[in-house]
């Protein structure tokens, strides 16, 4: 219980520090029924996202905006 609260608080603090505008540029999104789509996209690495998802019913996925941006640049 305490770990879940700590991880959730840490994820929220990171989100507030990074801000919503730059959060869309991050590579990974915390996804689940509580996050909407595409989710909380404030994670630069999969391990950061996985730590925030630990103990919750959430998972991590590639930020679709990040994937789309990289696909456009490669053409």
PyMOL Python script that loads the backbone (N, CA, C, O; Angstrom):
from pymol import cmd

cmd.read_pdbstr("""\
ATOM      1  N   UNK A   1       0.827  -1.190   0.000  1.00  0.00           N
ATOM      2  CA  UNK A   1       0.000   0.000   0.000  1.00  0.00           C
ATOM      3  C   UNK A   1       0.872   1.254   0.000  1.00  0.00           C
ATOM      4  O   UNK A   1       0.635   2.177  -0.780  1.00  0.00           O
ATOM      5  N   UNK A   2       1.872   1.290   0.865  1.00  0.00           N
ATOM      6  CA  UNK A   2       2.734   2.464   0.937  1.00  0.00           C
ATOM      7  C   UNK A   2       3.559   2.621  -0.344  1.00  0.00           C
ATOM      8  O   UNK A   2       3.809   3.737  -0.802  1.00  0.00           O
ATOM      9  N   UNK A   3       3.974   1.491  -0.910  1.00  0.00           N
ATOM     10  CA  UNK A   3       4.774   1.555  -2.143  1.00  0.00           C
ATOM     11  C   UNK A   3       3.937   2.109  -3.284  1.00  0.00           C
ATOM     12  O   UNK A   3       4.420   2.938  -4.055  1.00  0.00           O
ATOM     13  N   UNK A   4       2.694   1.668  -3.406  1.00  0.00           N
ATOM     14  CA  UNK A   4       1.808   2.154  -4.459  1.00  0.00           C
ATOM     15  C   UNK A   4       1.601   3.663  -4.315  1.00  0.00           C
ATOM     16  O   UNK A   4       1.655   4.393  -5.305  1.00  0.00           O
ATOM     17  N   UNK A   5       1.366   4.127  -3.100  1.00  0.00           N
ATOM     18  CA  UNK A   5       1.179   5.553  -2.857  1.00  0.00           C
ATOM     19  C   UNK A   5       2.447   6.329  -3.205  1.00  0.00           C
ATOM     20  O   UNK A   5       2.373   7.400  -3.807  1.00  0.00           O
ATOM     21  N   UNK A   6       3.607   5.797  -2.830  1.00  0.00           N
ATOM     22  CA  UNK A   6       4.871   6.454  -3.140  1.00  0.00           C
ATOM     23  C   UNK A   6       5.095   6.542  -4.645  1.00  0.00           C
ATOM     24  O   UNK A   6       5.465   7.596  -5.163  1.00  0.00           O
ATOM     25  N   UNK A   7       4.868   5.428  -5.345  1.00  0.00           N
ATOM     26  CA  UNK A   7       5.093   5.398  -6.791  1.00  0.00           C
ATOM     27  C   UNK A   7       4.124   6.339  -7.490  1.00  0.00           C
ATOM     28  O   UNK A   7       4.521   7.064  -8.402  1.00  0.00           O
ATOM     29  N   UNK A   8       2.869   6.341  -7.082  1.00  0.00           N
ATOM     30  CA  UNK A   8       1.884   7.239  -7.680  1.00  0.00           C
ATOM     31  C   UNK A   8       2.253   8.692  -7.417  1.00  0.00           C
ATOM     32  O   UNK A   8       2.153   9.532  -8.311  1.00  0.00           O
ATOM     33  N   UNK A   9       2.673   8.988  -6.204  1.00  0.00           N
ATOM     34  CA  UNK A   9       3.087  10.350  -5.867  1.00  0.00           C
ATOM     35  C   UNK A   9       4.299  10.778  -6.670  1.00  0.00           C
ATOM     36  O   UNK A   9       4.377  11.919  -7.126  1.00  0.00           O
ATOM     37  N   UNK A  10       5.245   9.867  -6.845  1.00  0.00           N
ATOM     38  CA  UNK A  10       6.440  10.159  -7.627  1.00  0.00           C
ATOM     39  C   UNK A  10       6.074  10.432  -9.085  1.00  0.00           C
ATOM     40  O   UNK A  10       6.585  11.377  -9.688  1.00  0.00           O
ATOM     41  N   UNK A  11       5.200   9.615  -9.646  1.00  0.00           N
ATOM     42  CA  UNK A  11       4.771   9.814 -11.035  1.00  0.00           C
ATOM     43  C   UNK A  11       4.069  11.154 -11.192  1.00  0.00           C
ATOM     44  O   UNK A  11       4.307  11.867 -12.166  1.00  0.00           O
ATOM     45  N   UNK A  12       3.215  11.500 -10.252  1.00  0.00           N
ATOM     46  CA  UNK A  12       2.519  12.779 -10.308  1.00  0.00           C
ATOM     47  C   UNK A  12       3.498  13.940 -10.179  1.00  0.00           C
ATOM     48  O   UNK A  12       3.370  14.938 -10.888  1.00  0.00           O
ATOM     49  N   UNK A  13       4.463  13.823  -9.292  1.00  0.00           N
ATOM     50  CA  UNK A  13       5.462  14.879  -9.124  1.00  0.00           C
ATOM     51  C   UNK A  13       6.284  15.061 -10.395  1.00  0.00           C
ATOM     52  O   UNK A  13       6.550  16.190 -10.807  1.00  0.00           O
ATOM     53  N   UNK A  14       6.687  13.958 -11.018  1.00  0.00           N
ATOM     54  CA  UNK A  14       7.433  14.053 -12.278  1.00  0.00           C
ATOM     55  C   UNK A  14       6.600  14.720 -13.355  1.00  0.00           C
ATOM     56  O   UNK A  14       7.108  15.535 -14.125  1.00  0.00           O
ATOM     57  N   UNK A  15       5.332  14.378 -13.408  1.00  0.00           N
ATOM     58  CA  UNK A  15       4.439  14.967 -14.400  1.00  0.00           C
ATOM     59  C   UNK A  15       4.328  16.478 -14.189  1.00  0.00           C
ATOM     60  O   UNK A  15       4.354  17.244 -15.153  1.00  0.00           O
ATOM     61  N   UNK A  16       4.206  16.904 -12.935  1.00  0.00           N
ATOM     62  CA  UNK A  16       4.095  18.336 -12.642  1.00  0.00           C
ATOM     63  C   UNK A  16       5.385  19.088 -12.961  1.00  0.00           C
ATOM     64  O   UNK A  16       5.343  20.215 -13.454  1.00  0.00           O
ATOM     65  N   UNK A  17       6.520  18.473 -12.684  1.00  0.00           N
ATOM     66  CA  UNK A  17       7.810  19.121 -12.948  1.00  0.00           C
ATOM     67  C   UNK A  17       8.061  19.240 -14.446  1.00  0.00           C
ATOM     68  O   UNK A  17       8.515  20.281 -14.920  1.00  0.00           O
ATOM     69  N   UNK A  18       7.771  18.195 -15.180  1.00  0.00           N
ATOM     70  CA  UNK A  18       8.019  18.188 -16.618  1.00  0.00           C
ATOM     71  C   UNK A  18       7.032  19.090 -17.336  1.00  0.00           C
ATOM     72  O   UNK A  18       7.400  19.780 -18.286  1.00  0.00           O
ATOM     73  N   UNK A  19       5.791  19.093 -16.895  1.00  0.00           N
ATOM     74  CA  UNK A  19       4.764  19.909 -17.532  1.00  0.00           C
ATOM     75  C   UNK A  19       4.078  19.154 -18.640  1.00  0.00           C
ATOM     76  O   UNK A  19       4.624  18.194 -19.184  1.00  0.00           O
ATOM     77  N   UNK A  20       2.879  19.590 -18.974  1.00  0.00           N
ATOM     78  CA  UNK A  20       2.095  18.855 -19.949  1.00  0.00           C
ATOM     79  C   UNK A  20       2.607  19.043 -21.366  1.00  0.00           C
ATOM     80  O   UNK A  20       2.545  18.099 -22.154  1.00  0.00           O
ATOM     81  N   UNK A  21       3.110  20.213 -21.726  1.00  0.00           N
ATOM     82  CA  UNK A  21       3.543  20.445 -23.105  1.00  0.00           C
ATOM     83  C   UNK A  21       4.721  19.559 -23.482  1.00  0.00           C
ATOM     84  O   UNK A  21       4.687  18.904 -24.523  1.00  0.00           O
ATOM     85  N   UNK A  22       5.747  19.528 -22.668  1.00  0.00           N
ATOM     86  CA  UNK A  22       6.913  18.718 -22.996  1.00  0.00           C
ATOM     87  C   UNK A  22       6.666  17.231 -22.744  1.00  0.00           C
ATOM     88  O   UNK A  22       7.417  16.387 -23.234  1.00  0.00           O
ATOM     89  N   UNK A  23       5.617  16.906 -21.983  1.00  0.00           N
ATOM     90  CA  UNK A  23       5.326  15.506 -21.706  1.00  0.00           C
ATOM     91  C   UNK A  23       4.980  14.742 -22.972  1.00  0.00           C
ATOM     92  O   UNK A  23       5.234  13.541 -23.057  1.00  0.00           O
ATOM     93  N   UNK A  24       4.409  15.415 -23.951  1.00  0.00           N
ATOM     94  CA  UNK A  24       4.039  14.728 -25.182  1.00  0.00           C
ATOM     95  C   UNK A  24       5.259  14.344 -26.011  1.00  0.00           C
ATOM     96  O   UNK A  24       5.144  13.521 -26.919  1.00  0.00           O
ATOM     97  N   UNK A  25       6.412  14.914 -25.726  1.00  0.00           N
ATOM     98  CA  UNK A  25       7.627  14.605 -26.463  1.00  0.00           C
ATOM     99  C   UNK A  25       8.332  13.367 -25.907  1.00  0.00           C
ATOM    100  O   UNK A  25       9.263  12.857 -26.531  1.00  0.00           O
ATOM    101  N   UNK A  26       7.904  12.886 -24.756  1.00  0.00           N
ATOM    102  CA  UNK A  26       8.554  11.737 -24.131  1.00  0.00           C
ATOM    103  C   UNK A  26       8.177  10.454 -24.850  1.00  0.00           C
ATOM    104  O   UNK A  26       7.142  10.392 -25.513  1.00  0.00           O
ATOM    105  N   UNK A  27       8.999   9.444 -24.724  1.00  0.00           N
ATOM    106  CA  UNK A  27       8.847   8.225 -25.516  1.00  0.00           C
ATOM    107  C   UNK A  27       7.796   7.248 -24.995  1.00  0.00           C
ATOM    108  O   UNK A  27       7.135   6.583 -25.793  1.00  0.00           O
ATOM    109  N   UNK A  28       7.624   7.144 -23.672  1.00  0.00           N
ATOM    110  CA  UNK A  28       6.727   6.126 -23.103  1.00  0.00           C
ATOM    111  C   UNK A  28       5.560   6.749 -22.349  1.00  0.00           C
ATOM    112  O   UNK A  28       5.683   7.800 -21.718  1.00  0.00           O
ATOM    113  N   UNK A  29       4.424   6.063 -22.436  1.00  0.00           N
ATOM    114  CA  UNK A  29       3.208   6.510 -21.764  1.00  0.00           C
ATOM    115  C   UNK A  29       2.736   5.450 -20.772  1.00  0.00           C
ATOM    116  O   UNK A  29       2.736   4.255 -21.069  1.00  0.00           O
ATOM    117  N   UNK A  30       2.340   5.906 -19.600  1.00  0.00           N
ATOM    118  CA  UNK A  30       1.695   5.052 -18.612  1.00  0.00           C
ATOM    119  C   UNK A  30       0.236   4.958 -19.029  1.00  0.00           C
ATOM    120  O   UNK A  30      -0.455   5.974 -19.115  1.00  0.00           O
ATOM    121  N   UNK A  31      -0.233   3.751 -19.287  1.00  0.00           N
ATOM    122  CA  UNK A  31      -1.571   3.569 -19.830  1.00  0.00           C
ATOM    123  C   UNK A  31      -2.390   2.634 -18.957  1.00  0.00           C
ATOM    124  O   UNK A  31      -1.864   1.689 -18.368  1.00  0.00           O
ATOM    125  N   UNK A  32      -3.660   2.906 -18.885  1.00  0.00           N
ATOM    126  CA  UNK A  32      -4.598   2.099 -18.117  1.00  0.00           C
ATOM    127  C   UNK A  32      -5.918   2.831 -18.052  1.00  0.00           C
ATOM    128  O   UNK A  32      -6.047   3.932 -18.587  1.00  0.00           O
ATOM    129  N   UNK A  33      -6.894   2.235 -17.403  1.00  0.00           N
ATOM    130  CA  UNK A  33      -8.227   2.815 -17.402  1.00  0.00           C
ATOM    131  C   UNK A  33      -8.291   4.176 -16.700  1.00  0.00           C
ATOM    132  O   UNK A  33      -9.210   4.950 -16.968  1.00  0.00           O
ATOM    133  N   UNK A  34      -7.366   4.481 -15.832  1.00  0.00           N
ATOM    134  CA  UNK A  34      -7.385   5.754 -15.104  1.00  0.00           C
ATOM    135  C   UNK A  34      -6.642   6.873 -15.836  1.00  0.00           C
ATOM    136  O   UNK A  34      -6.663   8.015 -15.378  1.00  0.00           O
ATOM    137  N   UNK A  35      -5.991   6.576 -16.952  1.00  0.00           N
ATOM    138  CA  UNK A  35      -5.132   7.552 -17.598  1.00  0.00           C
ATOM    139  C   UNK A  35      -5.683   8.102 -18.903  1.00  0.00           C
ATOM    140  O   UNK A  35      -5.160   9.099 -19.403  1.00  0.00           O
ATOM    141  N   UNK A  36      -6.697   7.507 -19.466  1.00  0.00           N
ATOM    142  CA  UNK A  36      -7.189   7.970 -20.759  1.00  0.00           C
ATOM    143  C   UNK A  36      -6.220   7.585 -21.859  1.00  0.00           C
ATOM    144  O   UNK A  36      -5.329   6.760 -21.656  1.00  0.00           O
ATOM    145  N   UNK A  37      -6.399   8.188 -23.032  1.00  0.00           N
ATOM    146  CA  UNK A  37      -5.499   7.866 -24.146  1.00  0.00           C
ATOM    147  C   UNK A  37      -4.825   9.135 -24.617  1.00  0.00           C
ATOM    148  O   UNK A  37      -5.526  10.130 -24.799  1.00  0.00           O
ATOM    149  N   UNK A  38      -3.557   9.180 -24.824  1.00  0.00           N
ATOM    150  CA  UNK A  38      -2.620   8.062 -24.833  1.00  0.00           C
ATOM    151  C   UNK A  38      -2.072   7.715 -23.459  1.00  0.00           C
ATOM    152  O   UNK A  38      -1.293   6.770 -23.335  1.00  0.00           O
ATOM    153  N   UNK A  39      -2.454   8.452 -22.425  1.00  0.00           N
ATOM    154  CA  UNK A  39      -1.976   8.162 -21.077  1.00  0.00           C
ATOM    155  C   UNK A  39      -1.050   9.267 -20.581  1.00  0.00           C
ATOM    156  O   UNK A  39      -0.998  10.356 -21.152  1.00  0.00           O
ATOM    157  N   UNK A  40      -0.332   8.973 -19.523  1.00  0.00           N
ATOM    158  CA  UNK A  40       0.648   9.897 -18.945  1.00  0.00           C
ATOM    159  C   UNK A  40       1.963   9.681 -19.682  1.00  0.00           C
ATOM    160  O   UNK A  40       2.695   8.733 -19.398  1.00  0.00           O
ATOM    161  N   UNK A  41       2.256  10.565 -20.627  1.00  0.00           N
ATOM    162  CA  UNK A  41       3.414  10.400 -21.516  1.00  0.00           C
ATOM    163  C   UNK A  41       4.605  11.228 -21.039  1.00  0.00           C
ATOM    164  O   UNK A  41       5.202  11.976 -21.813  1.00  0.00           O
ATOM    165  N   UNK A  42       4.933  11.089 -19.788  1.00  0.00           N
ATOM    166  CA  UNK A  42       6.011  11.896 -19.220  1.00  0.00           C
ATOM    167  C   UNK A  42       7.257  11.073 -18.888  1.00  0.00           C
ATOM    168  O   UNK A  42       8.041  11.459 -18.021  1.00  0.00           O
ATOM    169  N   UNK A  43       7.441   9.949 -19.568  1.00  0.00           N
ATOM    170  CA  UNK A  43       8.546   9.049 -19.236  1.00  0.00           C
ATOM    171  C   UNK A  43       9.525   8.924 -20.397  1.00  0.00           C
ATOM    172  O   UNK A  43       9.137   8.587 -21.515  1.00  0.00           O
ATOM    173  N   UNK A  44      10.785   9.197 -20.125  1.00  0.00           N
ATOM    174  CA  UNK A  44      11.833   9.104 -21.145  1.00  0.00           C
ATOM    175  C   UNK A  44      12.284   7.671 -21.373  1.00  0.00           C
ATOM    176  O   UNK A  44      12.711   7.321 -22.473  1.00  0.00           O
ATOM    177  N   UNK A  45      12.191   6.840 -20.340  1.00  0.00           N
ATOM    178  CA  UNK A  45      12.648   5.456 -20.476  1.00  0.00           C
ATOM    179  C   UNK A  45      11.552   4.496 -20.042  1.00  0.00           C
ATOM    180  O   UNK A  45      10.661   4.838 -19.264  1.00  0.00           O
ATOM    181  N   UNK A  46      11.649   3.292 -20.567  1.00  0.00           N
ATOM    182  CA  UNK A  46      10.679   2.266 -20.191  1.00  0.00           C
ATOM    183  C   UNK A  46      10.782   1.952 -18.697  1.00  0.00           C
ATOM    184  O   UNK A  46       9.765   1.713 -18.047  1.00  0.00           O
ATOM    185  N   UNK A  47      11.992   1.950 -18.153  1.00  0.00           N
ATOM    186  CA  UNK A  47      12.155   1.625 -16.731  1.00  0.00           C
ATOM    187  C   UNK A  47      11.494   2.665 -15.830  1.00  0.00           C
ATOM    188  O   UNK A  47      10.957   2.310 -14.781  1.00  0.00           O
ATOM    189  N   UNK A  48      11.521   3.939 -16.217  1.00  0.00           N
ATOM    190  CA  UNK A  48      10.811   4.972 -15.453  1.00  0.00           C
ATOM    191  C   UNK A  48       9.316   4.685 -15.447  1.00  0.00           C
ATOM    192  O   UNK A  48       8.665   4.727 -14.403  1.00  0.00           O
ATOM    193  N   UNK A  49       8.790   4.397 -16.613  1.00  0.00           N
ATOM    194  CA  UNK A  49       7.367   4.117 -16.752  1.00  0.00           C
ATOM    195  C   UNK A  49       6.982   2.858 -15.979  1.00  0.00           C
ATOM    196  O   UNK A  49       5.966   2.838 -15.284  1.00  0.00           O
ATOM    197  N   UNK A  50       7.785   1.821 -16.100  1.00  0.00           N
ATOM    198  CA  UNK A  50       7.498   0.559 -15.410  1.00  0.00           C
ATOM    199  C   UNK A  50       7.498   0.745 -13.895  1.00  0.00           C
ATOM    200  O   UNK A  50       6.700   0.119 -13.196  1.00  0.00           O
ATOM    201  N   UNK A  51       8.378   1.591 -13.385  1.00  0.00           N
ATOM    202  CA  UNK A  51       8.399   1.861 -11.948  1.00  0.00           C
ATOM    203  C   UNK A  51       7.104   2.537 -11.510  1.00  0.00           C
ATOM    204  O   UNK A  51       6.563   2.214 -10.453  1.00  0.00           O
ATOM    205  N   UNK A  52       6.607   3.466 -12.309  1.00  0.00           N
ATOM    206  CA  UNK A  52       5.356   4.144 -11.981  1.00  0.00           C
ATOM    207  C   UNK A  52       4.166   3.195 -12.095  1.00  0.00           C
ATOM    208  O   UNK A  52       3.192   3.332 -11.354  1.00  0.00           O
ATOM    209  N   UNK A  53       4.236   2.241 -13.010  1.00  0.00           N
ATOM    210  CA  UNK A  53       3.140   1.289 -13.213  1.00  0.00           C
ATOM    211  C   UNK A  53       3.146   0.168 -12.182  1.00  0.00           C
ATOM    212  O   UNK A  53       2.134  -0.509 -12.002  1.00  0.00           O
ATOM    213  N   UNK A  54       4.253  -0.032 -11.514  1.00  0.00           N
ATOM    214  CA  UNK A  54       4.393  -1.132 -10.566  1.00  0.00           C
ATOM    215  C   UNK A  54       3.326  -1.065  -9.472  1.00  0.00           C
ATOM    216  O   UNK A  54       3.142  -0.032  -8.827  1.00  0.00           O
ATOM    217  N   UNK A  55       2.640  -2.169  -9.280  1.00  0.00           N
ATOM    218  CA  UNK A  55       1.635  -2.241  -8.226  1.00  0.00           C
ATOM    219  C   UNK A  55       0.293  -1.654  -8.625  1.00  0.00           C
ATOM    220  O   UNK A  55      -0.615  -1.582  -7.797  1.00  0.00           O
ATOM    221  N   UNK A  56       0.150  -1.243  -9.850  1.00  0.00           N
ATOM    222  CA  UNK A  56      -1.121  -0.695 -10.331  1.00  0.00           C
ATOM    223  C   UNK A  56      -1.635  -1.583 -11.457  1.00  0.00           C
ATOM    224  O   UNK A  56      -0.968  -2.541 -11.848  1.00  0.00           O
ATOM    225  N   UNK A  57      -2.787  -1.277 -11.967  1.00  0.00           N
ATOM    226  CA  UNK A  57      -3.336  -2.015 -13.107  1.00  0.00           C
ATOM    227  C   UNK A  57      -3.038  -1.262 -14.392  1.00  0.00           C
ATOM    228  O   UNK A  57      -3.861  -1.236 -15.307  1.00  0.00           O
ATOM    229  N   UNK A  58      -1.877  -0.657 -14.462  1.00  0.00           N
ATOM    230  CA  UNK A  58      -1.455   0.115 -15.627  1.00  0.00           C
ATOM    231  C   UNK A  58      -0.303  -0.588 -16.318  1.00  0.00           C
ATOM    232  O   UNK A  58       0.309  -1.499 -15.760  1.00  0.00           O
ATOM    233  N   UNK A  59      -0.013  -0.161 -17.529  1.00  0.00           N
ATOM    234  CA  UNK A  59       1.115  -0.709 -18.289  1.00  0.00           C
ATOM    235  C   UNK A  59       1.763   0.434 -19.068  1.00  0.00           C
ATOM    236  O   UNK A  59       1.262   1.559 -19.061  1.00  0.00           O
ATOM    237  N   UNK A  60       2.859   0.147 -19.728  1.00  0.00           N
ATOM    238  CA  UNK A  60       3.599   1.162 -20.467  1.00  0.00           C
ATOM    239  C   UNK A  60       3.544   0.857 -21.961  1.00  0.00           C
ATOM    240  O   UNK A  60       3.583  -0.301 -22.379  1.00  0.00           O
ATOM    241  N   UNK A  61       3.454   1.907 -22.741  1.00  0.00           N
ATOM    242  CA  UNK A  61       3.456   1.765 -24.185  1.00  0.00           C
ATOM    243  C   UNK A  61       4.181   2.929 -24.824  1.00  0.00           C
ATOM    244  O   UNK A  61       4.447   3.943 -24.179  1.00  0.00           O
ATOM    245  N   UNK A  62       4.497   2.775 -26.095  1.00  0.00           N
ATOM    246  CA  UNK A  62       5.152   3.849 -26.845  1.00  0.00           C
ATOM    247  C   UNK A  62       4.170   5.008 -27.008  1.00  0.00           C
ATOM    248  O   UNK A  62       2.997   4.792 -27.312  1.00  0.00           O
ATOM    249  N   UNK A  63       4.641   6.216 -26.809  1.00  0.00           N
ATOM    250  CA  UNK A  63       3.840   7.411 -27.033  1.00  0.00           C
ATOM    251  C   UNK A  63       3.533   7.498 -28.531  1.00  0.00           C
ATOM    252  O   UNK A  63       4.466   7.573 -29.330  1.00  0.00           O
ATOM    253  N   UNK A  64       2.256   7.490 -28.940  1.00  0.00           N
ATOM    254  CA  UNK A  64       1.947   7.531 -30.368  1.00  0.00           C
ATOM    255  C   UNK A  64       2.447   8.799 -31.049  1.00  0.00           C
ATOM    256  O   UNK A  64       2.777   8.766 -32.234  1.00  0.00           O
ATOM    257  N   UNK A  65       2.511   9.898 -30.336  1.00  0.00           N
ATOM    258  CA  UNK A  65       3.036  11.136 -30.926  1.00  0.00           C
ATOM    259  C   UNK A  65       4.532  11.020 -31.180  1.00  0.00           C
ATOM    260  O   UNK A  65       5.034  11.516 -32.188  1.00  0.00           O
ATOM    261  N   UNK A  66       5.234  10.377 -30.281  1.00  0.00           N
ATOM    262  CA  UNK A  66       6.669  10.154 -30.457  1.00  0.00           C
ATOM    263  C   UNK A  66       6.904   9.234 -31.649  1.00  0.00           C
ATOM    264  O   UNK A  66       7.759   9.506 -32.493  1.00  0.00           O
ATOM    265  N   UNK A  67       6.141   8.143 -31.715  1.00  0.00           N
ATOM    266  CA  UNK A  67       6.294   7.187 -32.816  1.00  0.00           C
ATOM    267  C   UNK A  67       5.978   7.847 -34.154  1.00  0.00           C
ATOM    268  O   UNK A  67       6.694   7.633 -35.132  1.00  0.00           O
ATOM    269  N   UNK A  68       4.921   8.640 -34.209  1.00  0.00           N
ATOM    270  CA  UNK A  68       4.532   9.316 -35.443  1.00  0.00           C
ATOM    271  C   UNK A  68       5.589  10.331 -35.866  1.00  0.00           C
ATOM    272  O   UNK A  68       5.915  10.437 -37.049  1.00  0.00           O
ATOM    273  N   UNK A  69       6.119  11.071 -34.909  1.00  0.00           N
ATOM    274  CA  UNK A  69       7.147  12.071 -35.197  1.00  0.00           C
ATOM    275  C   UNK A  69       8.381  11.405 -35.788  1.00  0.00           C
ATOM    276  O   UNK A  69       8.951  11.919 -36.751  1.00  0.00           O
ATOM    277  N   UNK A  70       8.805  10.276 -35.237  1.00  0.00           N
ATOM    278  CA  UNK A  70       9.983   9.574 -35.731  1.00  0.00           C
ATOM    279  C   UNK A  70       9.743   8.957 -37.097  1.00  0.00           C
ATOM    280  O   UNK A  70      10.660   8.898 -37.917  1.00  0.00           O
ATOM    281  N   UNK A  71       8.534   8.498 -37.354  1.00  0.00           N
ATOM    282  CA  UNK A  71       8.200   7.919 -38.653  1.00  0.00           C
ATOM    283  C   UNK A  71       8.252   8.998 -39.736  1.00  0.00           C
ATOM    284  O   UNK A  71       8.739   8.743 -40.838  1.00  0.00           O
ATOM    285  N   UNK A  72       7.754  10.204 -39.434  1.00  0.00           N
ATOM    286  CA  UNK A  72       7.784  11.311 -40.409  1.00  0.00           C
ATOM    287  C   UNK A  72       9.215  11.716 -40.722  1.00  0.00           C
ATOM    288  O   UNK A  72       9.524  12.015 -41.875  1.00  0.00           O
ATOM    289  N   UNK A  73      10.094  11.734 -39.730  1.00  0.00           N
ATOM    290  CA  UNK A  73      11.479  12.163 -39.937  1.00  0.00           C
ATOM    291  C   UNK A  73      12.276  11.158 -40.762  1.00  0.00           C
ATOM    292  O   UNK A  73      13.235  11.529 -41.438  1.00  0.00           O
ATOM    293  N   UNK A  74      11.875   9.873 -40.707  1.00  0.00           N
ATOM    294  CA  UNK A  74      12.645   8.859 -41.430  1.00  0.00           C
ATOM    295  C   UNK A  74      12.300   8.804 -42.923  1.00  0.00           C
ATOM    296  O   UNK A  74      13.003   8.145 -43.689  1.00  0.00           O
ATOM    297  N   UNK A  75      11.234   9.482 -43.346  1.00  0.00           N
ATOM    298  CA  UNK A  75      10.845   9.473 -44.780  1.00  0.00           C
ATOM    299  C   UNK A  75      11.439  10.617 -45.520  1.00  0.00           C
ATOM    300  O   UNK A  75      11.215  10.758 -46.722  1.00  0.00           O
TER     301      UNK A  75
END
""", "prot")
cmd.dss("prot")
cmd.show_as("cartoon", "prot")
cmd.util.cbc("prot")
cmd.orient("prot")
